[in-house]
Amino acid sequence: MKNVKGPWGHAQIGLELAVAVLAGFFCGYYADRRFGTPPWLMLSGAAFGMFCGFYLLFRDVSGDK
């Protein structure tokens, strides 16, 4: 695990996951409204954000940069 100091280091890991999922969700939501395809792009964006968030989580936990 990378050099995590105190609760703020652990909070950063959780926030990276949450922000990635929310960013994907809202980008998909915007694209759905623009192209009239609800809820498919929103769900795809949330899934992509979850994938990216877990990638960041595993990268932080394993210590790779």
N, C-alpha and C positions, 0 to 999 in steps of 0.2 A: 504494500500500500504506500502511496506517496506520502510525503511528509505532511500529515494532517495535524494541525495544532489546535486542539480544543474543539469546542462545539461549532465554531464558525467554519472550520474546514469540512465538517460533516454536513452542515447546512448548505454549503456551496454545492456539494454533490447532489443533494436533493433538489436544490433550486435549478441546477442545470437540466435535470430530467423534467421537472415541471415546466420550465420555460420552453424546452424543445417541443414538448407535446402541445402546449398551448399555442405556440407559434405555428405549428403545422395545422392545428385545428382552425385557427382564425384565418390563415392564408387559404385553406380549403373552403371555409365559409364564404370568404370574399369571392373566390373563383366561382363557387356555386351560384351566388347572387348575380354575378356578371354573365355567366353562360347559361343559367337556368337549368342546372343539373342536380338540384338537391336530392339526396344528401350525399351523393357519391364522392365528390371531390373533398367535401369536409371530412368524411370518414377516411379517405385515402391520405389526406393531409395529416390527420391525427395519427394514423398508423405509421406514416413516414416519420413524423415527429417522435413517436415512441421508439422507433428503430434508432434514430439519431441520438435520442436521450440515453438509451441503453448502451449505445456505443460509447458515449462520453462517460457514462458510469463505469463501464468495464475498463476503459482506458485510465480513468482516475484510480480505480482500485488496484489495477495491475501495476501502475507506476510508469507505463509507457508514455512517451511524449511524441 
